[in-house]
Amino acid sequence: MSLPLFYQRYVDRIITIEEGLQISEQALLEVVSSLSDKDMMYAYDENKWTIKQVIQHINDTERILSYRLLCFAREEKQNLLSFEEDEYVVNSRANTRTKEALLKEFKAVRQSTRTLVESLELKDYNKRGKANDIEMSVEDMIKIICGHVLHHVTVIEDKYFKRM
């Protein structure tokens, strides 16, 4: 069963799970390491998120996808609900937080994801679940988590840095 393009583009970025977890974490931390809080408030267009909001979106999304990963690994049979990312960003108050606070949260969320992944056996990677009417495997979900971060790192580099 193939994934929709918006998920497949994340999966295709990842070769191995461990490498994906490591590279995506390093890439995010490196891309924002030199930015000031003022830089983090930059949005490249009127209706686009600030970099702080992008980081908060990454944090929220990884939490949600890790929950889905847990559900799939535990063989949950229910179709898990989607979430409205724009509403989450609006209600997150990301722009009132410091870069350090957002990155501290990212590291904590990522450590939680790593711990969950490390608790799995290889046979668990093939277990399947459904979210937003899309069936996928545990392995797909882990790769989506990593690829999602890399996608946003690329967006920050391409759309934010070139216009700052």
DSSP file with accessible surface (Angstrom, degrees, kcal/mol):
  #  RESIDUE AA STRUCTURE BP1 BP2  ACC     N-H-->O    O-->H-N    N-H-->O    O-->H-N    TCO  KAPPA ALPHA  PHI   PSI    X-CA   Y-CA   Z-CA
    1    1 A M              0   0  166      0, 0.0     2,-0.2     0, 0.0     0, 0.0   0.000 360.0 360.0 360.0 126.6    0.0    0.0    0.0
    2    2 A S        -     0   0  106      1,-0.1   133,-0.1   134,-0.1     3,-0.1  -0.577 360.0-122.5 -92.0 154.9    1.5    3.3   -1.0
    3    3 A L        -     0   0   15     -2,-0.2    -1,-0.1     1,-0.1   133,-0.1  -0.565  33.8 -94.7 -89.1 154.0    1.5    6.5    0.9
    4    4 A P    >>  -     0   0   41      0, 0.0     4,-2.8     0, 0.0     3,-1.5  -0.315  42.5-106.7 -61.4 153.8    0.1    9.8   -0.3
    5    5 A L  H 3> S+     0   0  141      1,-0.3     4,-2.5     2,-0.2     5,-0.2   0.847 117.4  61.7 -53.3 -40.7    2.7   12.1   -1.9
    6    6 A F  H 34 S+     0   0   93      1,-0.2    -1,-0.3     2,-0.2     4,-0.2   0.808 115.5  33.7 -64.0 -25.6    2.8   14.5    1.1
    7    7 A Y  H X> S+     0   0   22     -3,-1.5     4,-2.1     2,-0.1     3,-0.9   0.823 112.8  59.8 -90.1 -37.8    3.9   11.6    3.3
    8    8 A Q  H 3X S+     0   0   55     -4,-2.8     4,-2.9     1,-0.3     5,-0.2   0.879  97.9  60.0 -61.2 -35.3    6.0    9.8    0.7
    9    9 A R  H 3< S+     0   0  107     -4,-2.5     4,-0.4    -5,-0.2    -1,-0.3   0.823 108.3  45.6 -63.9 -28.2    8.2   12.9    0.3
   10   10 A Y  H X4 S+     0   0   21     -3,-0.9     3,-1.1    -4,-0.2     4,-0.3   0.922 113.0  48.7 -76.1 -46.3    9.2   12.6    4.0
   11   11 A V  H >< S+     0   0   14     -4,-2.1     3,-1.9     1,-0.3    -2,-0.2   0.898 104.5  60.2 -60.2 -41.5    9.8    8.9    3.9
   12   12 A D  T 3< S+     0   0  108     -4,-2.9    -1,-0.3     1,-0.3    -2,-0.2   0.696  96.3  62.2 -64.0 -18.5   12.0    9.1    0.8
   13   13 A R  T <  S+     0   0  102     -3,-1.1     2,-0.5    -4,-0.4    -1,-0.3   0.626  93.2  77.5 -78.7 -14.3   14.4   11.4    2.7
   14   14 A I    <   +     0   0   11     -3,-1.9     3,-0.1    -4,-0.3   129,-0.1  -0.872  45.5 174.2-111.7 126.7   15.3    8.7    5.2
   15   15 A I  S    S+     0   0  123     -2,-0.5     2,-0.3     1,-0.3    -1,-0.2   0.916  75.6   9.1 -88.5 -59.1   17.6    5.7    4.6
   16   16 A T  S  > S-     0   0   66      1,-0.1     4,-2.6   127,-0.0    -1,-0.3  -0.904  70.2-123.3-123.1 156.7   17.8    4.2    8.1
   17   17 A I  H  > S+     0   0   16     -2,-0.3     4,-2.7     2,-0.2     5,-0.2   0.946 110.8  46.0 -62.0 -52.4   15.8    4.9   11.2
   18   18 A E  H  > S+     0   0   99      1,-0.2     4,-2.3     2,-0.2     5,-0.2   0.926 115.3  46.9 -60.9 -43.7   18.8    5.7   13.5
   19   19 A E  H  > S+     0   0   88      1,-0.2     4,-3.3     2,-0.2     5,-0.3   0.915 111.5  52.2 -63.2 -41.9   20.4    7.9   10.8
   20   20 A G  H  X S+     0   0    2     -4,-2.6     4,-2.1     1,-0.2     5,-0.3   0.919 110.1  47.4 -61.2 -44.0   17.1    9.7   10.2
   21   21 A L  H  X S+     0   0    2     -4,-2.7     4,-1.5    -5,-0.2    -1,-0.2   0.929 118.1  42.4 -63.3 -43.3   16.6   10.4   13.9
   22   22 A Q  H  X S+     0   0   75     -4,-2.3     4,-2.6    -5,-0.2     5,-0.2   0.952 116.5  44.8 -69.0 -51.1   20.2   11.7   14.2
   23   23 A I  H  X S+     0   0   69     -4,-3.3     4,-2.8     1,-0.2     5,-0.2   0.906 112.8  50.2 -64.9 -42.2   20.4   13.7   11.0
   24   24 A S  H  X S+     0   0    0     -4,-2.1     4,-1.9    -5,-0.3    -1,-0.2   0.909 112.8  47.3 -66.7 -37.7   17.0   15.4   11.4
   25   25 A E  H  X S+     0   0   38     -4,-1.5     4,-2.3    -5,-0.3     5,-0.2   0.959 114.9  45.4 -65.7 -49.4   17.8   16.5   15.0
   26   26 A Q  H  X S+     0   0   89     -4,-2.6     4,-2.7     1,-0.2     5,-0.2   0.909 110.9  54.1 -59.8 -42.8   21.3   17.8   14.0
   27   27 A A  H  X S+     0   0   21     -4,-2.8     4,-2.3    -5,-0.2    -1,-0.2   0.918 110.3  45.7 -61.7 -43.9   19.9   19.6   11.0
   28   28 A L  H  X S+     0   0    0     -4,-1.9     4,-1.5    -5,-0.2    -1,-0.2   0.948 114.2  47.6 -65.6 -46.8   17.3   21.5   12.9
   29   29 A L  H  X S+     0   0   41     -4,-2.3     4,-1.0     1,-0.2    -2,-0.2   0.905 114.5  47.4 -62.8 -39.2   19.7   22.5   15.7
   30   30 A E  H  X S+     0   0  131     -4,-2.7     4,-0.5    -5,-0.2     3,-0.3   0.900 107.1  55.5 -68.3 -40.7   22.3   23.6   13.2
   31   31 A V  H  < S+     0   0    9     -4,-2.3    -1,-0.2     1,-0.2    -2,-0.2   0.834 119.2  31.3 -67.3 -28.5   20.0   25.7   11.1
   32   32 A V  H >< S+     0   0    0     -4,-1.5     3,-1.5    -5,-0.2    -1,-0.2   0.526  91.8  96.9-105.3  -2.9   18.7   27.8   13.9
   33   33 A S  H 3< S+     0   0   77     -4,-1.0    -2,-0.1    -3,-0.3    -1,-0.1   0.842  89.6  40.8 -58.1 -37.6   21.9   27.8   16.1
   34   34 A S  T 3< S+     0   0  101     -4,-0.5    -1,-0.3    -3,-0.1     2,-0.3   0.480  93.0 107.6 -92.1  -0.2   23.1   31.2   14.9
   35   35 A L    <   -     0   0   13     -3,-1.5     2,-0.1     4,-0.1    64,-0.0  -0.555  60.4-139.9 -83.0 140.9   19.7   32.9   14.8
   36   36 A S     >  -     0   0   54     -2,-0.3     4,-2.2     1,-0.1     5,-0.2  -0.414  32.5-102.7 -83.8 169.5   18.8   35.6   17.3
   37   37 A D  H  > S+     0   0   62      1,-0.2     4,-0.6     2,-0.2    15,-0.1   0.881 126.5  54.4 -60.5 -35.7   15.3   35.8   18.8
   38   38 A K  H >4 S+     0   0  177      1,-0.2     3,-1.2     2,-0.2    -1,-0.2   0.934 107.4  49.0 -63.3 -45.0   14.7   38.7   16.4
   39   39 A D  H >4 S+     0   0   57      1,-0.3     3,-1.8     2,-0.2    12,-0.3   0.877 104.9  59.8 -58.7 -37.8   15.7   36.5   13.5
   40   40 A M  H 3< S+     0   0    0     -4,-2.2    12,-2.5     1,-0.3    11,-0.4   0.681  96.9  61.1 -67.7 -16.1   13.4   33.8   14.8
   41   41 A M  T << S+     0   0   81     -3,-1.2    -1,-0.3    -4,-0.6     2,-0.2   0.453  80.7 116.3 -87.7   0.0   10.5   36.2   14.4
   42   42 A Y    <   -     0   0   63     -3,-1.8     9,-1.2    -4,-0.2     2,-0.4  -0.467  41.6-175.2 -74.4 135.9   11.0   36.5   10.7
   43   43 A A        -     0   0   32      7,-0.2     7,-0.2    -2,-0.2     6,-0.1  -0.998  22.4-142.4-125.8 133.0    8.3   35.3    8.3
   44   44 A Y  S    S+     0   0   34      5,-0.4     2,-0.3    -2,-0.4     6,-0.1   0.607  82.5  19.7 -77.9  -7.2    9.1   35.4    4.6
   45   45 A D  S >  S-     0   0   99      4,-0.1     3,-1.7     1,-0.1    -1,-0.0  -0.976  87.3-100.0-154.1 164.4    5.6   36.5    3.6
   46   46 A E  T 3  S+     0   0  173     -2,-0.3    -1,-0.1     1,-0.3    -2,-0.0   0.851 120.0  36.3 -56.6 -41.6    2.5   38.0    5.2
   47   47 A N  T 3  S+     0   0  144      2,-0.1    -1,-0.3    -3,-0.0     2,-0.3   0.128  98.7 101.1-103.4  22.4    0.6   34.8    5.7
   48   48 A K  S <  S-     0   0   99     -3,-1.7     2,-0.1     1,-0.1    -3,-0.1  -0.724  75.5-101.3-106.5 158.1    3.6   32.5    6.5
   49   49 A W        -     0   0   41     -2,-0.3    -5,-0.4     1,-0.1    -4,-0.1  -0.371  32.3-115.7 -73.4 152.6    4.7   31.3    9.9
   50   50 A T     >  -     0   0   13     -7,-0.2     4,-2.2     1,-0.1    -7,-0.2  -0.371  34.5-104.6 -73.7 166.4    7.7   32.9   11.8
   51   51 A I  H  > S+     0   0    0     -9,-1.2     4,-2.5   -11,-0.4     5,-0.2   0.903 124.8  55.9 -62.4 -37.0   10.6   30.6   12.3
   52   52 A K  H  > S+     0   0   13    -12,-2.5     4,-2.4     1,-0.2    -1,-0.2   0.923 107.7  48.4 -58.4 -42.8    9.5   30.3   16.0
   53   53 A Q  H  > S+     0   0   36    -13,-0.3     4,-2.6     2,-0.2    -1,-0.2   0.869 108.4  54.0 -67.1 -35.6    6.2   29.1   14.8
   54   54 A V  H  X S+     0   0    2     -4,-2.2     4,-2.5     2,-0.2    -2,-0.2   0.934 109.6  48.0 -62.4 -44.7    7.8   26.6   12.4
   55   55 A I  H  X S+     0   0    0     -4,-2.5     4,-2.4     2,-0.2    -2,-0.2   0.924 112.1  48.7 -63.0 -43.3    9.8   25.1   15.3
   56   56 A Q  H  X S+     0   0    7     -4,-2.4     4,-3.0     1,-0.2     5,-0.2   0.911 109.6  53.0 -63.5 -39.4    6.7   24.9   17.5
   57   57 A H  H  X S+     0   0    3     -4,-2.6     4,-2.9     2,-0.2     5,-0.2   0.915 108.3  50.4 -59.5 -43.8    4.9   23.2   14.6
   58   58 A I  H  X S+     0   0    0     -4,-2.5     4,-2.6     2,-0.2    -2,-0.2   0.934 112.1  47.8 -59.8 -45.3    7.7   20.7   14.4
   59   59 A N  H  X S+     0   0    0     -4,-2.4     4,-2.0     2,-0.2    -2,-0.2   0.941 114.7  44.5 -61.5 -49.4    7.4   20.1   18.1
   60   60 A D  H  X S+     0   0   26     -4,-3.0     4,-2.2     1,-0.2    -2,-0.2   0.923 114.5  49.1 -61.7 -44.9    3.6   19.7   18.0
   61   61 A T  H  X S+     0   0    6     -4,-2.9     4,-3.2    -5,-0.2     5,-0.3   0.911 108.8  51.7 -65.4 -41.8    3.7   17.5   15.0
   62   62 A E  H  X S+     0   0    3     -4,-2.6     4,-2.5    -5,-0.2    -1,-0.2   0.911 109.6  51.2 -63.5 -37.8    6.4   15.2   16.4
   63   63 A R  H  X S+     0   0  122     -4,-2.0     4,-1.8    -5,-0.2    -1,-0.2   0.937 113.8  43.9 -60.3 -47.1    4.3   14.7   19.5
   64   64 A I  H  X S+     0   0   32     -4,-2.2     4,-2.2     2,-0.2    -2,-0.2   0.931 115.2  47.3 -66.3 -45.0    1.2   13.8   17.5
   65   65 A L  H  X S+     0   0    5     -4,-3.2     4,-2.6     1,-0.2    -1,-0.2   0.865 109.9  53.8 -67.6 -33.2    3.1   11.5   15.1
   66   66 A S  H  X S+     0   0   12     -4,-2.5     4,-2.6    -5,-0.3    -1,-0.2   0.882 106.8  52.2 -67.4 -36.2    4.9    9.8   18.0
   67   67 A Y  H  X S+     0   0  132     -4,-1.8     4,-2.7     2,-0.2    -2,-0.2   0.937 110.4  48.0 -61.9 -44.0    1.4    9.1   19.6
   68   68 A R  H  X S+     0   0    6     -4,-2.2     4,-2.9     2,-0.2     5,-0.2   0.918 109.3  53.5 -62.0 -42.5    0.4    7.6   16.3
   69   69 A L  H  X S+     0   0    0     -4,-2.6     4,-2.6     2,-0.2    -2,-0.2   0.932 109.7  48.1 -56.6 -46.7    3.6    5.5   16.2
   70   70 A L  H  X S+     0   0   64     -4,-2.6     4,-2.0     1,-0.2    -2,-0.2   0.936 111.6  50.1 -59.5 -46.9    2.7    4.2   19.7
   71   71 A C  H  <>S+     0   0   10     -4,-2.7     5,-2.9     1,-0.2    -2,-0.2   0.924 112.1  46.8 -60.1 -44.8   -0.8    3.4   18.7
   72   72 A F  H ><5S+     0   0    2     -4,-2.9     3,-1.5     1,-0.2    -1,-0.2   0.920 111.5  51.0 -64.2 -43.0    0.3    1.5   15.6
   73   73 A A  H 3<5S+     0   0    1     -4,-2.6    -1,-0.2     1,-0.3    -2,-0.2   0.830 111.3  48.4 -64.8 -30.0    3.0   -0.4   17.5
   74   74 A R  T 3<5S-     0   0  149     -4,-2.0    -1,-0.3    -5,-0.2    -2,-0.2   0.282 118.6-114.0 -93.0   7.1    0.3   -1.4   20.1
   75   75 A E  T < 5 -     0   0   97     -3,-1.5    -3,-0.2     1,-0.2    -2,-0.1   0.823  42.8-174.6  65.6  39.2   -2.0   -2.5   17.3
   76   76 A E      < -     0   0   67     -5,-2.9    54,-0.2    -6,-0.1    -1,-0.2  -0.410  12.1-160.1 -59.4 134.7   -4.7    0.1   17.9
   77   77 A K        +     0   0  169     -2,-0.1    -1,-0.1    52,-0.1     2,-0.1   0.641  57.6  96.9 -96.4 -17.1   -7.6   -0.6   15.5
   78   78 A Q  S    S-     0   0  135      1,-0.1     2,-0.6    51,-0.0    52,-0.5  -0.417  81.5-112.3 -75.1 149.5   -9.3    2.8   15.5
   79   79 A N  E     -a  130   0A  59     -2,-0.1    52,-0.3    50,-0.1     2,-0.2  -0.705  38.3-132.6 -75.9 118.9   -8.6    5.3   12.7
   80   80 A L  E     -a  131   0A  16     50,-2.8    52,-3.6    -2,-0.6    53,-0.3  -0.504  22.3-109.5 -78.1 147.0   -6.8    8.1   14.5
   81   81 A L        -     0   0  151     50,-0.2    -1,-0.1    -2,-0.2     2,-0.1  -0.321  23.3-123.9 -76.0 156.2   -7.9   11.7   13.9
   82   82 A S        -     0   0   66     49,-0.1     2,-0.3    -2,-0.1    -1,-0.1  -0.235  23.1-136.9 -81.7 179.2   -6.1   14.4   11.9
   83   83 A F        -     0   0   45     -2,-0.1     2,-1.0    49,-0.0    -1,-0.0  -0.975  14.3-119.0-139.6 154.6   -5.2   17.7   13.4
   84   84 A E     >  -     0   0  104     -2,-0.3     4,-2.0     1,-0.2     3,-0.4  -0.793  24.5-167.3 -96.5  98.1   -5.4   21.3   12.0
   85   85 A E  H  > S+     0   0   82     -2,-1.0     4,-2.3     1,-0.2    -1,-0.2   0.844  83.6  54.6 -58.8 -38.2   -1.8   22.5   12.0
   86   86 A D  H  > S+     0   0   77      1,-0.2     4,-2.4     2,-0.2    -1,-0.2   0.905 108.9  48.6 -64.8 -39.3   -2.6   26.1   11.3
   87   87 A E  H  > S+     0   0  106     -3,-0.4     4,-2.2     2,-0.2    -1,-0.2   0.887 109.5  52.8 -66.7 -38.8   -4.9   26.2   14.4
   88   88 A Y  H  X S+     0   0  103     -4,-2.0     4,-0.5     2,-0.2    -2,-0.2   0.926 110.6  47.6 -60.9 -44.4   -2.3   24.6   16.5
   89   89 A V  H >X>S+     0   0    3     -4,-2.3     3,-1.2     1,-0.2     5,-0.5   0.943 110.9  50.4 -64.0 -46.5    0.3   27.2   15.5
   90   90 A V  H ><5S+     0   0  101     -4,-2.4     3,-0.5     1,-0.3    -1,-0.2   0.897 116.5  42.1 -57.6 -40.3   -2.2   30.1   16.1
   91   91 A N  H 3<5S+     0   0  105     -4,-2.2    -1,-0.3     1,-0.2    -2,-0.2   0.427  97.2  79.0 -90.0   2.7   -2.9   28.7   19.6
   92   92 A S  H <<5S-     0   0   24     -3,-1.2    -1,-0.2    -4,-0.5    -2,-0.2   0.688  81.3-143.4 -84.4 -21.7    0.7   27.8   20.5
   93   93 A R  T X<5 +     0   0  176     -4,-0.5     3,-1.7    -3,-0.5     4,-0.4   0.818  43.5 155.1  58.6  31.3    1.9   31.3   21.5
   94   94 A A  G > < +     0   0    1     -5,-0.5     3,-1.7     1,-0.3     8,-0.1   0.862  62.2  62.4 -56.6 -37.1    5.2   30.3   19.9
   95   95 A N  G 3  S+     0   0   51      1,-0.3    -1,-0.3   -54,-0.0    -2,-0.1   0.645  98.5  56.1 -69.4 -12.7    6.2   33.9   19.2
   96   96 A T  G <  S+     0   0  114     -3,-1.7    -1,-0.3     2,-0.1     2,-0.2   0.519  95.9  85.3 -92.0  -5.7    6.2   34.7   22.9
   97   97 A R  S <  S-     0   0   68     -3,-1.7     2,-0.1    -4,-0.4   -45,-0.0  -0.585  80.3-113.6 -96.1 157.1    8.7   31.9   23.6
   98   98 A T     >  -     0   0   61     -2,-0.2     4,-2.2     1,-0.1     5,-0.2  -0.480  24.0-116.1 -83.3 159.3   12.5   32.1   23.4
   99   99 A K  H  > S+     0   0   22      1,-0.2     4,-2.6     2,-0.2     5,-0.2   0.914 117.9  54.6 -56.7 -44.0   14.5   30.2   20.9
  100  100 A E  H  > S+     0   0  116      1,-0.2     4,-2.5     2,-0.2    -1,-0.2   0.894 107.3  49.1 -59.8 -41.8   16.1   28.3   23.8
  101  101 A A  H  > S+     0   0   32      2,-0.2     4,-2.2     1,-0.2    -1,-0.2   0.915 111.8  48.7 -65.5 -41.9   12.7   27.3   25.2
  102  102 A L  H  X S+     0   0    0     -4,-2.2     4,-2.3     1,-0.2    -2,-0.2   0.909 114.3  45.4 -65.3 -40.5   11.6   26.0   21.8
  103  103 A L  H  X S+     0   0   20     -4,-2.6     4,-2.7     2,-0.2    -2,-0.2   0.863 109.3  55.1 -73.2 -33.6   14.8   24.1   21.2
  104  104 A K  H  X S+     0   0  162     -4,-2.5     4,-2.1    -5,-0.2    -1,-0.2   0.924 110.3  47.3 -61.6 -42.9   14.7   22.6   24.7
  105  105 A E  H  X S+     0   0   27     -4,-2.2     4,-3.0     2,-0.2     5,-0.3   0.927 110.2  52.4 -64.0 -44.0   11.2   21.4   23.9
  106  106 A F  H  X S+     0   0    0     -4,-2.3     4,-3.0     1,-0.2     5,-0.2   0.938 109.9  48.3 -57.4 -46.9   12.3   19.9   20.6
  107  107 A K  H  X S+     0   0  108     -4,-2.7     4,-2.4     1,-0.2    -1,-0.2   0.896 113.1  48.1 -62.2 -39.8   15.2   18.0   22.3
  108  108 A A  H  X S+     0   0   61     -4,-2.1     4,-2.1     2,-0.2    -1,-0.2   0.924 113.4  46.4 -66.7 -44.8   12.8   16.7   25.0
  109  109 A V  H  X S+     0   0    7     -4,-3.0     4,-2.4     2,-0.2    -2,-0.2   0.932 113.4  49.6 -63.0 -43.6   10.2   15.6   22.4
  110  110 A R  H  X S+     0   0    0     -4,-3.0     4,-3.0    -5,-0.3    -2,-0.2   0.907 108.6  52.3 -64.0 -39.8   12.9   14.0   20.2
  111  111 A Q  H  X S+     0   0  103     -4,-2.4     4,-2.6    -5,-0.2    -1,-0.2   0.915 109.3  50.3 -63.0 -39.1   14.3   12.1   23.2
  112  112 A S  H  X S+     0   0   78     -4,-2.1     4,-2.2     2,-0.2    -2,-0.2   0.921 111.0  48.6 -63.1 -43.2   10.9   10.8   23.9
  113  113 A T  H  X S+     0   0    1     -4,-2.4     4,-2.8     2,-0.2    -2,-0.2   0.936 111.4  50.0 -61.5 -46.1   10.5    9.7   20.3
  114  114 A R  H  X S+     0   0   18     -4,-3.0     4,-2.9     1,-0.2    -2,-0.2   0.916 109.4  51.2 -58.2 -44.9   13.9    8.0   20.4
  115  115 A T  H  X S+     0   0   76     -4,-2.6     4,-1.2     2,-0.2    -1,-0.2   0.915 111.1  48.1 -62.0 -41.2   13.1    6.2   23.6
  116  116 A L  H >X S+     0   0   28     -4,-2.2     3,-0.6     2,-0.2     4,-0.5   0.947 112.8  47.7 -63.1 -48.0    9.9    4.9   22.1
  117  117 A V  H >< S+     0   0    9     -4,-2.8     3,-1.5     1,-0.2    -2,-0.2   0.919 109.5  53.6 -60.5 -43.0   11.6    3.8   18.9
  118  118 A E  H 3< S+     0   0  122     -4,-2.9    -1,-0.2     1,-0.3    -2,-0.2   0.761 101.7  60.5 -64.7 -23.2   14.4    2.0   21.0
  119  119 A S  H << S+     0   0   70     -4,-1.2    -1,-0.3    -3,-0.6    -2,-0.2   0.638  91.5  91.1 -78.1 -12.4   11.7    0.1   22.9
  120  120 A L    <<  -     0   0   17     -3,-1.5     2,-0.3    -4,-0.5    -3,-0.0  -0.471  69.5-136.9 -84.5 153.8   10.5   -1.5   19.6
  121  121 A E    >>  -     0   0  113     -2,-0.1     3,-1.7     1,-0.1     4,-0.6  -0.718  31.8-107.4 -99.0 158.5   11.6   -4.8   18.1
  122  122 A L  G >4 S+     0   0  138     -2,-0.3     3,-1.3     1,-0.3     4,-0.4   0.855 119.6  61.0 -54.9 -36.6   12.2   -5.0   14.4
  123  123 A K  G >4 S+     0   0  145      1,-0.3     3,-0.9     2,-0.2    -1,-0.3   0.792  95.2  63.5 -63.3 -24.4    9.0   -7.0   13.9
  124  124 A D  G X4 S+     0   0   18     -3,-1.7     3,-1.5     1,-0.2    14,-0.4   0.773  85.6  73.9 -68.7 -25.8    7.1   -4.1   15.3
  125  125 A Y  G << S+     0   0   37     -3,-1.3    14,-2.2    -4,-0.6    15,-0.3   0.765  94.0  52.8 -61.0 -25.2    8.2   -1.9   12.3
  126  126 A N  G <  S+     0   0  118     -3,-0.9    -1,-0.3    -4,-0.4    -2,-0.2   0.559  81.5 112.6 -88.5  -9.9    5.8   -3.9   10.0
  127  127 A K    <   -     0   0   56     -3,-1.5    11,-2.2    -4,-0.3     2,-0.3  -0.324  57.4-146.9 -62.7 148.6    2.7   -3.3   12.2
  128  128 A R  E     + B   0 137A  93      9,-0.2     2,-0.3   -56,-0.1     9,-0.2  -0.857  22.5 168.5-123.6 154.8    0.2   -1.1   10.6
  129  129 A G  E     - B   0 136A   8      7,-2.6     7,-2.5    -2,-0.3     2,-0.4  -0.894  27.0-117.8-149.7 178.7   -2.3    1.5   11.7
  130  130 A K  E     +aB  79 135A  85    -52,-0.5   -50,-2.8    -2,-0.3     2,-0.4  -0.990  24.1 173.7-132.1 131.8   -4.6    4.1   10.2
  131  131 A A  E >  S-aB  80 134A   0      3,-2.2     3,-1.9    -2,-0.4   -50,-0.2  -0.998  77.5  -4.9-135.3 131.4   -4.6    7.9   10.8
  132  132 A N  T 3  S-     0   0   69    -52,-3.6   -51,-0.1    -2,-0.4    -1,-0.1   0.888 130.2 -59.1  53.9  38.9   -6.8   10.3    8.9
  133  133 A D  T 3  S+     0   0  115    -53,-0.3     2,-0.5     1,-0.2    -1,-0.3   0.646 113.0 120.3  65.2  19.1   -8.0    7.3    6.8
  134  134 A I  E <   -B  131   0A  27     -3,-1.9    -3,-2.2  -131,-0.0     2,-0.4  -0.962  54.6-146.3-115.9 120.9   -4.4    6.6    5.6
  135  135 A E  E     +B  130   0A  69     -2,-0.5     2,-0.3    -5,-0.2    -5,-0.2  -0.682  31.5 153.2 -86.6 136.8   -3.0    3.2    6.4
  136  136 A M  E     -B  129   0A   0     -7,-2.5    -7,-2.6    -2,-0.4     2,-0.2  -0.970  37.1-106.4-154.7 167.3    0.8    3.1    7.2
  137  137 A S  E  >  -B  128   0A   8     -2,-0.3     4,-2.3    -9,-0.2    -9,-0.2  -0.489  31.4-110.3 -94.4 167.5    3.4    1.1    9.0
  138  138 A V  H  > S+     0   0    0    -11,-2.2     4,-2.3   -14,-0.4     5,-0.2   0.923 121.9  52.6 -58.5 -44.8    5.3    1.9   12.2
  139  139 A E  H  > S+     0   0   60    -14,-2.2     4,-2.4   -12,-0.2    -1,-0.2   0.920 107.3  51.4 -60.2 -43.2    8.4    2.2   10.1
  140  140 A D  H  > S+     0   0   31    -15,-0.3     4,-2.7     1,-0.2    -1,-0.2   0.926 108.9  51.7 -56.4 -45.2    6.6    4.7    7.8
  141  141 A M  H  X S+     0   0    0     -4,-2.3     4,-2.4     2,-0.2    -2,-0.2   0.913 108.8  49.2 -63.6 -41.6    5.6    6.7   10.8
  142  142 A I  H  X S+     0   0    0     -4,-2.3     4,-2.0     1,-0.2    -1,-0.2   0.938 113.5  46.9 -62.5 -44.3    9.2    6.9   12.2
  143  143 A K  H  X S+     0   0   31     -4,-2.4     4,-3.1     1,-0.2     5,-0.2   0.872 109.5  54.1 -67.2 -34.1   10.5    8.0    8.8
  144  144 A I  H  X S+     0   0    1     -4,-2.7     4,-2.6    -5,-0.2     5,-0.2   0.926 106.3  52.9 -64.1 -42.4    7.7   10.5    8.4
  145  145 A I  H  X S+     0   0    1     -4,-2.4     4,-1.4     2,-0.2    -2,-0.2   0.951 115.8  39.2 -56.4 -50.6    8.7   12.0   11.8
  146  146 A C  H  X S+     0   0    0     -4,-2.0     4,-2.1     1,-0.2    -2,-0.2   0.927 116.5  49.6 -67.5 -46.0   12.3   12.4   10.7
  147  147 A G  H  X S+     0   0    0     -4,-3.1     4,-2.6     1,-0.2    -1,-0.2   0.840 105.1  58.9 -64.7 -32.3   11.5   13.5    7.1
  148  148 A H  H  X S+     0   0    9     -4,-2.6     4,-2.0    -5,-0.2    -1,-0.2   0.928 106.9  47.1 -62.7 -43.7    9.0   16.1    8.4
  149  149 A V  H  X S+     0   0    0     -4,-1.4     4,-2.2    -5,-0.2    -2,-0.2   0.949 112.7  49.1 -62.8 -47.2   11.8   17.8   10.4
  150  150 A L  H  X S+     0   0   20     -4,-2.1     4,-2.3     1,-0.2    -2,-0.2   0.879 107.1  56.4 -61.6 -37.4   14.1   17.7    7.4
  151  151 A H  H  X S+     0   0   36     -4,-2.6     4,-2.2     1,-0.2    -1,-0.2   0.943 109.9  44.5 -57.2 -47.8   11.4   19.2    5.1
  152  152 A H  H  X S+     0   0   19     -4,-2.0     4,-2.7     2,-0.2    -2,-0.2   0.841 108.6  56.4 -72.2 -30.3   11.1   22.2    7.4
  153  153 A V  H  X S+     0   0    6     -4,-2.2     4,-2.6     2,-0.2    -1,-0.2   0.944 109.2  47.8 -61.2 -44.4   14.8   22.6    7.7
  154  154 A T  H  X S+     0   0   40     -4,-2.3     4,-3.0     1,-0.2     5,-0.3   0.912 110.4  51.3 -62.4 -42.3   14.9   22.9    3.9
  155  155 A V  H  X>S+     0   0   29     -4,-2.2     4,-3.1     2,-0.2     5,-0.9   0.933 110.2  49.3 -61.1 -44.1   12.1   25.4    4.0
  156  156 A I  I  X>S+     0   0    0     -4,-2.7     5,-2.4     1,-0.2     4,-1.2   0.945 115.0  44.3 -60.8 -46.2   13.9   27.5    6.5
  157  157 A E  I  <>S+     0   0   86     -4,-2.6     5,-0.5     3,-0.2    -2,-0.2   0.916 122.9  35.7 -64.2 -43.2   17.1   27.4    4.4
  158  158 A D  I  <5S+     0   0   77     -4,-3.0    -2,-0.2    -5,-0.2    -3,-0.2   0.870 130.2  24.7 -82.7 -39.5   15.4   28.1    1.1
  159  159 A K  I  <5S+     0   0   89     -4,-3.1    -3,-0.2    -5,-0.3    -2,-0.1   0.731 129.3  33.4-103.1 -26.0   12.6   30.5    2.0
  160  160 A Y  I >X<S+     0   0    5     -4,-1.2     3,-1.3    -5,-0.9     4,-1.0   0.891 117.3  45.5 -96.1 -54.2   13.7   32.2    5.1
  161  161 A F  G >4<S+     0   0   73     -5,-2.4     3,-0.5     1,-0.3    -3,-0.1   0.868 109.6  55.8 -61.5 -36.7   17.5   32.5    4.9
  162  162 A K  G 34<S+     0   0  158     -5,-0.5    -1,-0.3    -6,-0.3    -2,-0.1   0.651 116.0  37.6 -72.3 -12.7   17.4   33.7    1.3
  163  163 A R  G <4        0   0  133     -3,-1.3    -1,-0.2    -4,-0.0    -2,-0.2   0.448 360.0 360.0-116.0  -5.0   15.1   36.6    2.2
  164  164 A M    <<        0   0   91     -4,-1.0  -125,-0.0    -3,-0.5    -4,-0.0  -0.408 360.0 360.0 -73.6 360.0   16.4   37.6    5.6
